[in-house]
Amino acid sequence: MKITALLVLKVNPEGSDPVILANACDVSHFGYFQRSSVREFIVFVGRTVAKRTPPSQRQSVQHEEYKVHAYNRNGLCALGFMDDHYPVRSSFSLLDKVIEEYQKNFGESWRTAQADSSQPWPYLNEALTKFQDPAEADKLLKIQRELDETKIILHKTIDSVLARGEKLDSLVEKSSDLSAASQMFYKQAKKTNQCCTIL
């Protein structure tokens, strides 16, 4: 999973080309002689997609193995160039964060921008690095990943107990925590499950 570029643009309602307010890209995985062309292509595609993303809309555009995700929040548009494997929900969560941070840092000054900004915005470069892991952008994905890891640890723990030669059946019989009815329920459930697995 890879983010190649993040851009913030001002989309003009009168139809003129969008103005680039901030731009961060990592083209290190391209050949040295391709990098300037890739940067130019990112700017070109970024303007094109931003111009065609209606206000208060999100959209994803596929281009070869990349997706360009765009979120236009009433004229302030964030774009992300991600590879095909980067989760869509994480992409839009990241773009939402970028717009929030931009407005926090610059307020409404973007509305008067007339030309592309060449000033680097450190947050965008940091975001490009930090959010290479989609779980950083998407809290739900992060929680799901943590739950999956916990589940794996639990499975390993049960397997390791059984691997030492202890049988779960004998542990159930010896247990003082389980009533006779609970022990019977366990045995019946085990028999029922064995019938199902044989089929």
Helices and strands as residue ranges (DSSP letters): E 3-10, E 19-25, G 32-34, H 35-51, E 57-63, E 66-73, E 76-83, H 88-106, G 109-112, H 122-130, H 134-137, H 139-163, H 168-174, H 180-198
